[in-house]
Amino acid sequence: MLQQTKTLSASLVQNNFGAIAKQIRDGDYKEIIVENRGKPIVAIVDIGELQAIKGFREQARQKEALNKLRALRTKIQARTKNKLTDEEAMKLANQFSHELIEDLAKTGKVKFERKTA
């Protein structure tokens, strides 16, 4: 039966890292919590688990960006009610979207891969 978590001291991990990494890789444990003086300081997880964590982080960043865009759209709509044509509103929304995406890319919060034909 798979045990989810194991807690070990930092000195034990330091002296037995290879065997501990093998336990994670072989699926004996989902994660190993490393403690220093009884306090958890880091966790050792399988690379697949780390990739899943990174995926969740990216989803959260994208959700945050989308929420910001929606809030901005609502704010713009409230300010410009009956002042812009639909075409002008779409153009303005696209401009804000591109600026936000560029800012997120510059700060490393999102990455884009361009497809070549």
N, CA, C and O of each residue as an XYZ file, in Angstrom:
468
protein
N       0.841     -1.194      0.000
C       0.000      0.000      0.000
C       0.877      1.245      0.000
O       1.828      1.334      0.776
N       0.569      2.192     -0.851
C       1.327      3.428     -0.979
C       1.081      4.335      0.215
O      -0.059      4.654      0.551
N       2.180      4.747      0.854
C       2.063      5.758      1.898
C       2.210      7.107      1.226
O       3.094      7.290      0.390
N       1.377      8.031      1.571
C       1.386      9.324      0.914
C       2.605     10.160      1.267
O       3.261     10.711      0.383
N       2.914     10.257      2.562
C       3.954     11.172      3.002
C       4.859     10.511      4.031
O       4.417      9.711      4.856
N       6.117     10.861      3.960
C       7.095     10.423      4.937
C       7.854     11.664      5.383
O       8.160     12.527      4.559
N       8.159     11.768      6.655
C       8.883     12.914      7.180
C      10.236     12.439      7.697
O      10.319     11.482      8.466
N      11.294     13.121      7.263
C      12.657     12.754      7.658
C      13.436     14.001      8.055
O      13.097     15.117      7.660
N      14.476     13.792      8.836
C      15.341     14.908      9.213
C      16.261     15.255      8.054
O      16.572     14.412      7.213
N      16.688     16.503      8.024
C      17.572     16.966      6.954
C      18.879     16.167      6.945
O      19.391     15.841      5.874
N      19.418     15.852      8.112
C      20.683     15.100      8.160
C      20.500     13.697      7.601
O      21.385     13.196      6.907
N      19.370     13.048      7.886
C      19.107     11.717      7.344
C      18.984     11.777      5.822
O      19.496     10.905      5.121
N      18.305     12.805      5.316
C      18.164     12.969      3.869
C      19.525     13.214      3.237
O      19.837     12.651      2.188
N      20.328     14.046      3.867
C      21.661     14.349      3.336
C      22.503     13.080      3.228
O      23.221     12.893      2.246
N      22.417     12.219      4.221
C      23.249     11.012      4.241
C      22.691      9.878      3.393
O      23.414      8.935      3.073
N      21.415      9.956      3.024
C      20.779      8.841      2.299
C      19.979      9.309      1.091
O      18.968      8.703      0.737
N      20.430     10.382      0.462
C      19.621     10.983     -0.591
C      19.303     10.015     -1.736
O      18.166      9.973     -2.206
N      20.271      9.257     -2.178
C      20.046      8.334     -3.294
C      18.927      7.345     -3.008
O      18.052      7.131     -3.846
N      18.955      6.745     -1.830
C      17.924      5.777     -1.457
C      16.566      6.449     -1.310
O      15.539      5.872     -1.667
N      16.563      7.662     -0.786
C      15.304      8.397     -0.598
C      14.713      8.794     -1.956
O      13.507      8.668     -2.167
N      15.553      9.270     -2.867
C      15.086      9.612     -4.207
C      14.508      8.371     -4.896
O      13.511      8.466     -5.612
N      15.120      7.236     -4.685
C      14.622      5.983     -5.270
C      13.242      5.634     -4.711
O      12.385      5.153     -5.451
N      13.017      5.869     -3.426
C      11.704      5.603     -2.833
C      10.624      6.459     -3.493
O       9.510      5.992     -3.730
N      10.958      7.696     -3.784
C      10.001      8.577     -4.472
C       9.787      8.085     -5.898
O       8.652      7.936     -6.352
N      10.897      7.831     -6.604
C      10.809      7.396     -8.004
C      10.037      6.091     -8.128
O       9.261      5.921     -9.069
N      10.237      5.170     -7.199
C       9.563      3.873     -7.254
C       8.110      3.928     -6.786
O       7.382      2.940     -6.883
N       7.696      5.080     -6.281
C       6.310      5.230     -5.849
C       6.034      4.753     -4.444
O       4.875      4.590     -4.065
N       7.088      4.523     -3.651
C       6.864      4.104     -2.267
C       6.197      5.222     -1.461
O       5.415      4.966     -0.546
N       6.524      6.464     -1.821
C       5.957      7.640     -1.159
C       5.600      8.673     -2.222
O       6.276      8.784     -3.245
N       4.542      9.418     -1.973
C       4.159     10.495     -2.885
C       5.063     11.705     -2.666
O       5.425     12.407     -3.611
N       5.421     11.936     -1.402
C       6.315     13.038     -1.067
C       7.048     12.712      0.218
O       6.578     11.936      1.049
N       8.202     13.321      0.357
C       8.969     13.213      1.594
C       9.204     14.625      2.096
O       9.764     15.466      1.393
N       8.771     14.869      3.312
C       8.950     16.169      3.947
C      10.281     16.134      4.693
O      10.552     15.217      5.469
N      11.101     17.148      4.442
C      12.405     17.237      5.099
C      12.297     18.286      6.194
O      11.885     19.422      5.959
N      12.680     17.869      7.403
C      12.607     18.765      8.550
C      13.997     19.142      9.043
O      14.950     18.369      8.944
N      14.078     20.347      9.575
C      15.293     20.803     10.237
C      14.877     21.262     11.626
O      14.113     22.216     11.780
N      15.390     20.570     12.628
C      15.033     20.860     14.028
C      13.522     20.781     14.256
O      12.936     21.585     14.982
N      12.919     19.790     13.615
C      11.502     19.538     13.812
C      10.558     20.409     12.996
O       9.339     20.283     13.114
N      11.113     21.291     12.169
C      10.270     22.158     11.354
C      10.419     21.784      9.884
O      11.541     21.649      9.395
N       9.299     21.613      9.167
C       9.384     21.284      7.736
C      10.013     22.434      6.964
O       9.645     23.596      7.143
N      10.982     22.088      6.089
C      11.655     23.129      5.309
C      11.505     22.942      3.809
O      11.419     23.930      3.080
N      11.470     21.724      3.332
C      11.289     21.438      1.906
C      10.590     20.092      1.748
O      10.436     19.330      2.703
N      10.174     19.826      0.512
C       9.579     18.531      0.193
C      10.276     17.964     -1.032
O      10.681     18.702     -1.929
N      10.408     16.666     -1.057
C      10.947     15.973     -2.219
C       9.770     15.268     -2.874
O       9.071     14.478     -2.240
N       9.560     15.568     -4.165
C       8.453     14.976     -4.902
C       8.969     14.431     -6.233
O      10.032     14.825     -6.711
N       8.208     13.533     -6.811
C       8.503     12.992     -8.127
C       8.415     14.108     -9.166
O       7.645     15.053     -8.992
N       9.184     14.012    -10.229
C       9.204     15.052    -11.260
C       7.820     15.251    -11.890
O       7.460     16.371    -12.252
N       7.057     14.188    -12.019
C       5.698     14.301    -12.553
C       4.813     15.145    -11.649
O       3.998     15.935    -12.126
N       4.978     14.976    -10.354
C       4.220     15.773     -9.385
C       4.626     17.239     -9.482
O       3.772     18.123     -9.414
N       5.914     17.504     -9.640
C       6.391     18.882     -9.790
C       5.800     19.519    -11.040
O       5.380     20.675    -11.005
N       5.763     18.783    -12.139
C       5.182     19.311    -13.371
C       3.705     19.614    -13.195
O       3.205     20.601    -13.734
N       3.000     18.770    -12.441
C       1.581     19.029    -12.170
C       1.420     20.302    -11.343
O       0.522     21.103    -11.601
N       2.283     20.486    -10.356
C       2.243     21.696     -9.530
C       2.477     22.924    -10.399
O       1.768     23.922    -10.268
N       3.463     22.855    -11.282
C       3.737     23.978    -12.181
C       2.541     24.256    -13.079
O       2.227     25.413    -13.357
N       1.876     23.205    -13.534
C       0.684     23.368    -14.373
C      -0.430     24.091    -13.618
O      -1.100     24.960    -14.177
N      -0.624     23.735    -12.357
C      -1.639     24.401    -11.544
C      -1.284     25.870    -11.330
O      -2.159     26.736    -11.361
N      -0.014     26.146    -11.116
C       0.418     27.543    -10.952
C       0.120     28.347    -12.216
O      -0.370     29.474    -12.143
N       0.418     27.762    -13.367
C       0.188     28.452    -14.633
C      -1.305     28.691    -14.844
O      -1.702     29.760    -15.306
N      -2.130     27.704    -14.510
C      -3.574     27.877    -14.622
C      -4.053     29.016    -13.725
O      -4.911     29.805    -14.119
N      -3.494     29.095    -12.521
C      -3.877     30.164    -11.600
C      -3.478     31.526    -12.158
O      -4.237     32.489    -12.050
N      -2.283     31.610    -12.757
C      -1.842     32.875    -13.351
C      -2.750     33.275    -14.511
O      -3.116     34.442    -14.647
N      -3.109     32.304    -15.342
C      -3.986     32.599    -16.472
C      -5.367     33.021    -15.993
O      -5.975     33.928    -16.562
N      -5.862     32.371    -14.954
C      -7.165     32.732    -14.399
C      -7.119     34.148    -13.839
O      -8.061     34.919    -14.025
N      -6.033     34.495    -13.158
C      -5.877     35.848    -12.620
C      -5.857     36.877    -13.747
O      -6.495     37.924    -13.642
N      -5.129     36.585    -14.820
C      -5.070     37.507    -15.956
C      -6.449     37.676    -16.586
O      -6.846     38.788    -16.930
N      -7.170     36.580    -16.733
C      -8.518     36.647    -17.304
C      -9.445     37.467    -16.415
O     -10.235     38.270    -16.912
N      -9.351     37.271    -15.114
C     -10.185     38.048    -14.189
C      -9.862     39.538    -14.272
O     -10.760     40.376    -14.194
N      -8.575     39.866    -14.431
C      -8.186     41.270    -14.586
C      -8.768     41.847    -15.871
O      -9.257     42.977    -15.888
N      -8.712     41.067    -16.941
C      -9.290     41.530    -18.205
C     -10.799     41.748    -18.090
O     -11.335     42.731    -18.600
N     -11.462     40.833    -17.426
C     -12.914     40.973    -17.261
C     -13.252     42.202    -16.416
O     -14.192     42.932    -16.728
N     -12.492     42.425    -15.357
C     -12.732     43.595    -14.511
C     -12.487     44.877    -15.302
O     -13.231     45.850    -15.180
N     -11.427     44.860    -16.115
C     -11.124     46.021    -16.938
C     -12.227     46.262    -17.964
O     -12.620     47.404    -18.202
N     -12.721     45.194    -18.566
C     -13.815     45.320    -19.531
C     -15.044     45.941    -18.876
O     -15.677     46.827    -19.451
N     -15.379     45.478    -17.677
C     -16.530     46.015    -16.958
C     -16.331     47.494    -16.653
O     -17.256     48.294    -16.794
N     -15.135     47.848    -16.241
C     -14.822     49.240    -15.923
C     -14.940     50.125    -17.169
O     -15.501     51.220    -17.120
N     -14.404     49.628    -18.275
C     -14.466     50.388    -19.531
C     -15.907     50.514    -20.000
O     -16.330     51.582    -20.442
N     -16.654     49.430    -19.904
C     -18.054     49.479    -20.330
C     -18.836     50.498    -19.514
O     -19.681     51.213    -20.055
N     -18.558     50.567    -18.213
C     -19.265     51.519    -17.359
C     -18.911     52.957    -17.737
O     -19.770     53.838    -17.713
N     -17.660     53.189    -18.081
C     -17.222     54.547    -18.433
C     -17.684     54.991    -19.813
O     -17.946     56.173    -20.036
N     -17.782     54.057    -20.726
C     -18.017     54.416    -22.117
C     -19.397     54.025    -22.619
O     -19.623     53.967    -23.828
N     -20.306     53.760    -21.721
C     -21.644     53.331    -22.131
C     -22.238     54.342    -23.117
O     -22.326     55.539    -22.847
N     -22.624     53.821    -24.230
C     -23.235     54.607    -25.319
C     -22.273     55.632    -25.934
O     -22.716     56.527    -26.654
N     -21.002     55.521    -25.672
C     -20.038     56.460    -26.243
C     -19.184     55.818    -27.331
O     -18.619     56.523    -28.167
N     -19.084     54.495    -27.332
C     -18.267     53.792    -28.322
C     -19.139     52.861    -29.146
O     -20.135     52.320    -28.666
N     -18.743     52.689    -30.389
C     -19.399     51.667    -31.205
C     -18.864     50.319    -30.755
O     -17.844     50.249    -30.071
N     -19.544     49.258    -31.134
C     -19.072     47.916    -30.791
C     -17.677     47.682    -31.359
O     -16.821     47.084    -30.707
N     -17.460     48.158    -32.577
C     -16.157     47.986    -33.215
C     -15.063     48.722    -32.428
O     -13.975     48.183    -32.228
N     -15.345     49.928    -31.991
C     -14.373     50.697    -31.206
C     -14.103     50.018    -29.858
O     -12.961     49.970    -29.401
N     -15.149     49.499    -29.233
C     -14.993     48.812    -27.951
C     -14.132     47.563    -28.110
O     -13.275     47.291    -27.270
N     -14.357     46.797    -29.190
C     -13.561     45.594    -29.438
C     -12.103     45.944    -29.689
O     -11.200     45.263    -29.203
N     -11.876     47.004    -30.446
C     -10.514     47.446    -30.730
C      -9.803     47.830    -29.431
O      -8.649     47.459    -29.218
N     -10.485     48.562    -28.578
C      -9.920     48.983    -27.304
C      -9.655     47.769    -26.397
O      -8.611     47.688    -25.751
N     -10.595     46.844    -26.358
C     -10.423     45.634    -25.546
C      -9.240     44.812    -26.041
O      -8.467     44.291    -25.238
N      -9.094     44.694    -27.364
C      -7.955     43.966    -27.925
C      -6.635     44.641    -27.561
O      -5.650     43.972    -27.250
N      -6.625     45.954    -27.603
C      -5.416     46.695    -27.258
C      -5.028     46.426    -25.802
O      -3.866     46.143    -25.512
N      -6.000     46.512    -24.888
C      -5.723     46.246    -23.477
C      -5.271     44.801    -23.271
O      -4.360     44.536    -22.487
N      -5.908     43.871    -23.976
C      -5.534     42.460    -23.858
C      -4.091     42.247    -24.269
O      -3.335     41.569    -23.572
N      -3.707     42.823    -25.398
C      -2.333     42.673    -25.884
C      -1.339     43.295    -24.909
O      -0.280     42.722    -24.654
N      -1.670     44.453    -24.367
C      -0.775     45.105    -23.411
C      -0.615     44.270    -22.148
O       0.494     44.132    -21.631
N      -1.715     43.713    -21.649
C      -1.652     42.882    -20.452
C      -0.826     41.630    -20.709
O       0.003     41.248    -19.883
N      -1.050     41.001    -21.839
C      -0.307     39.786    -22.180
C       1.175     40.091    -22.323
O       2.009     39.315    -21.856
N       1.521     41.205    -22.957
C       2.926     41.593    -23.085
C       3.559     41.819    -21.714
O       4.692     41.402    -21.474
N       2.826     42.480    -20.815
C       3.337     42.707    -19.460
C       3.551     41.389    -18.726
O       4.566     41.213    -18.052
N       2.603     40.463    -18.850
C       2.737     39.158    -18.205
C       3.927     38.390    -18.780
O       4.650     37.721    -18.042
N       4.129     38.483    -20.083
C       5.250     37.793    -20.724
C       6.581     38.395    -20.278
O       7.536     37.661    -20.027
N       6.654     39.720    -20.178
C       7.891     40.382    -19.756
C       8.292     39.985    -18.349
O       9.480     39.861    -18.051
N       7.307     39.783    -17.477
C       7.605     39.413    -16.096
C       7.750     37.902    -15.917
O       7.983     37.422    -14.808
N       7.611     37.158    -17.014
C       7.789     35.712    -16.953
C       6.589     34.961    -16.418
O       6.692     33.774    -16.109
N       5.449     35.630    -16.303
C       4.262     34.976    -15.765
C       3.551     34.114    -16.790
O       2.801     33.208    -16.425
N       3.775     34.381    -18.066
C       3.248     33.528    -19.131
C       4.327     33.368    -20.193
O       5.182     34.238    -20.356
N       4.284     32.265    -20.907
C       5.229     32.029    -22.013
C       4.420     31.669    -23.237
O       3.384     31.010    -23.151
N       4.912     32.114    -24.378
C       4.243     31.835    -25.628
C       5.203     31.107    -26.558
O       6.399     31.394    -26.607
N       4.645     30.165    -27.285
C       5.411     29.489    -28.318
C       4.748     29.827    -29.648
O       3.544     29.635    -29.817
N       5.520     30.316    -30.564
C       4.954     30.668    -31.865
C       5.029     29.438    -32.781
O       6.059     28.768    -32.864
N       3.934     29.169    -33.450
C       3.889     28.077    -34.409
C       4.346     28.586    -35.751
O       3.938     29.661    -36.191
N       5.192     27.817    -36.402
C       5.631     28.207    -37.729
C       4.876     27.387    -38.752
O       4.542     26.224    -38.524
N       4.618     28.010    -39.871
C       3.818     27.341    -40.918
C       4.635     26.305    -41.649
O       4.128     25.647    -42.557
